[in-house]
Amino acid sequence: MTQKGNVPDADNKVPHLSVEEAEAIASGTHGNPFSVLGVQESDGRFVARAFVPGADSLQALTLDGQPAGQLATSSVGGLFEGRLAITRRQPLRYAASNTAGDTWEVDDPYSYGPVLGPMDDYFIAEGSHLRLFDKMGAHLIHHEGSDGVHFAVWAPNARRVSVVGDFNDWDGRRHVMRLRTDVGIWEIFAPGVKPGAAYKFEIIGPDGERLPLKADPFARRSELRPATASIVASNLEHAWGDNAHRTHWSKVDARRQPMSIYEVHPGSWRRHDDGSFLSWDQMGDELIPYCVEMGFTHIEFLPVSEHPYDPSWGYQTTGLYAPSARFGEPEGFARFVDGAHQVGLGVILDWVPAHFPTDAHGLAKFDGTALYEHADPRQGFHPDWNTAIYNFGRREVSSFLVNNALFWAETYHIDGLRVDAVASMLYLDYSRKEGEWIPNKDGGRENLDAVDFLKAMNKATYGSHPGIVTIAEESTSWPKVSAPVHEGGLGFGFKWNMGFMHDTLSYMQRDPIYRKHHHSDLTFGLLYAFSENFVLPISHDEVVHGKGSMLTKMPGDEWQKFANLRAFYGFMWGYPGKKLLFMGQEFAQRGEWSEARQLDWDHLDDPRHHGMQDLVRDLNRLYARTPALHARDCEPEGFEWLIADDDANSVFAWVRRAPGEDPVVVISNFTPNVLTGYPVPMPQDGDWLEIFNSDSTVYSGSGKGNLGKVTATRSEDGRAIAELTLPPLATLMFKPG
C-alpha cells in the first residue's frame, strides 16, 4: 500500500510519493515534476521515479547500457519507483515491457539538468538578450552525454507547460517542463528527439484551464498548412558563398547605390501546371535569372514567415522565425538567398511586427493571459485587420521582435527588412474613433512604446549587421523616420514614399485633357522629396481589391494606355528615390493580382506587353550604370527643375546630378500631342545624346524623337537651350554627348 509523505518503504527503502503527488503526476497537473521524477537523492543514496504509461515493468539503465536498478510499480498506473545502484547523479534510460510481451526503451528527460543558465536569466529579464533565437524554441544539442532537443518557451503565468509531439504520443504528462521562476521560461531537454519531429506546447493557464495546443513562437520550421504544429529543424548547415556581396554592402552607403526592387509574392509569381507552389530551389532556378536579366538590384518578398491563411499574403503570421513550409525546407530558402547574392541580387523581406492573428495555435492569450498583446482591446486589437497588437512596452515582447530581425539577418543573410504598417504602430488612435483608444502618459496619441521598440530594433540591426537596410512603410508625416536614432530619428534606412505613389497615380489616371488642372500633383512631391530617404513604391497594394492593374488605371485607348504607362515608368525612374515595382507590372499585366494563381505570363506573346518588359529592363540598366540617376537619390543637390510650370502642355523637365559625373536631363510629355521645336533649358550647351525614349518602336511606341541627339545653344540671356521633339505620352532622357 502506498504511504503518505517521504516515509521509507520497509521492503526496499524507497521513499514513496504521496497519493496526491502521484495522482498529480499521472494526471499531468503537477507543477514541478523535476522535484520528484528522475534521479533523486534520499538517505545518501539515489532513487529514481519515472512515469511511463503502458509499462508493467521498468528497469533503469545508464547511458552505456549498464543496469542501474529495477523500479517497482506504485498505486498509480504508469508510475515507477526504485533505488539505484549508482554512486553519482547521471542521466538514465529505461527498459520497459508490458504483459503483452512488448519491449521498448524510454529516455528519462527528468534525469537531465537545465540547459539555460543564470546569465541567460539575467539578460532575458533585462530585455537585452540578443541571442534569444539560440536559446528559445527547439534546438538540437548534445547535453550530458545524450543527443536530443532542448525546448524552451516563455509562459510566465502558466500553471504547467509540457512539450507534446509525435515523440511522446502528444501526451502532456510525459515531458512537463521545468520553470525558471525568475523569468517565466519553461525548459526541458528531451533526449532522443530527432530532426523532423512535430511538436507543440500544452499549457495549463493560471485558472487551471487546459489551453489549445500552442505552436512554438521561436519555431524555425512548421508544418504545411492547414496543419499547424512546429517542426524540430535541423541545424542549418549551409556553406555560404556570398562573402563578396555582403562585404560590398557593408562598406557602401546604400543611399548612394542603385536600388531597383522587384516585389514578389513567392506563392504566385509562377506555379506548376497543377497549381502547386514552386520550391525555393525552383524559384532560384527561375526567379533569380529573371531578375538579373531584368536589371533589378533587389528582390523583396512579401512575408515568407509561416502563416495559416493564404489570402493574408503572409501579413498575418503565426511563425515569425520559420520560412513558410509552402516552399520547402528552410535550407532551401538559405540556398535561394545565397544564389541571389552570388549574382549580385539583394533579398529584402517584408516583416510584420505590427500585429498578429488570433488563431488558437498562435500567440493570442498564449499562457491564458494577454502575454504578447495588451489585455485592453483599445490597445491590443486592430480594428482594420481583426488581429492582435503586440505589447511593445513589455520588454520580453520587444526582445522577441528585435531578436527576430537579427535572426533573419544572421541566419539567412537577408539584406533588408521592409517593416509593414509602421503608421499603425506609431499612433494609438490609428483607425480608431474618439473613446476607442487610450492616450499615452503625456496625454498624446503617439505610441511611445512602439517608438522605443522601433529605435531599439534599428539600432540592434544596424549595429550587428552593417550591410543591412531597414525600410518603413509609413504613410504619415511622422518626422525623421529614416534619420539615425542618435539624431532623434526612428533609425530606418529608408521610408516608402506613399505620397509619390498617391499623387502620381492620381495624376496618371486622369484623361490628359484634364491633367493641366492637376499639374501640382507631380511637382508637389519635390517639396518634401529629400526630407527622408525615400523608396518610390508601386506595390501589390495598388493592384488589388478593385484597384485594377497599372495598365487598366491608365486612360485612353489601348495605344494610349501603354504609352501612358511607359511614360510613367520613365518619369519614375528619372525621379529621385529608390524604385520598387510589384511583379507583373513590369510587363503590364492586365488583370488584378491574385495570390491564388500565377502571373499572366502569356501576355508576353503580345509585342506591346513584351515592349513594356523591355522598357523596364532598359530603365533598370540605365539607372544602375548612370550615377546621376541614383547616387544622389536622397539629397537635394542631385535634383533641379528645368521646367516645372508648363501646365498647359503637361510637360515636366529636370536635371539629375552626381559629383564628378555627367548630368542627365529627364523630360516628360503627358499629353498625346507631338510637340516639335519645344525649347528646354539644358545644364550646358553642346550635344546631348538621347539615351532613353519611352516612345521608341522597340517598346511598341510610335517612334517619334530626336534621331538620337540634340544640340543646346546659348540664347540671348545666356542660357543653354535645346529645341526638342517631344513624342506623345512619353519620357525622354539625355546626357552630354
Beta strands, then each sheet from edge to edge (+ up, - down):
strand 1: 38-42
strand 2: 45-51
strand 3: 57-62
strand 4: 67-73
strand 5: 79-83
strand 6: 92-97
strand 7: 103-107
strand 8: 137-143
strand 9: 146-154
strand 10: 160-165
strand 11: 178-180
strand 12: 185-191
strand 13: 198-204
strand 14: 230-231
strand 15: 260-264
strand 16: 298-301
strand 17: 305-306
strand 18: 319-323
strand 19: 346-351
strand 20: 381-382
strand 21: 387-388
strand 22: 416-419
strand 23: 469-472
strand 24: 494-496
strand 25: 534-538
strand 26: 578-582
strand 27: 639-646
strand 28: 651-656
strand 29: 664-669
strand 30: 675-682
strand 31: 686-693
strand 32: 709-714
strand 33: 720-726
strand 34: 730-736
sheet 1: 1+ 2- 5+ 4- 3+ 6- 7+
sheet 2: 8+ 9- 12+ 11-
sheet 3: 10+ 13- 14+
sheet 4: 15+ 16+ 19+ 22+ 23+ 24+ 25+ 26+ 15+
sheet 5: 17+ 18-
sheet 6: 20+ 21-
sheet 7: 27+ 28- 29+ 34- 31+ 32- 33+ 30-
end
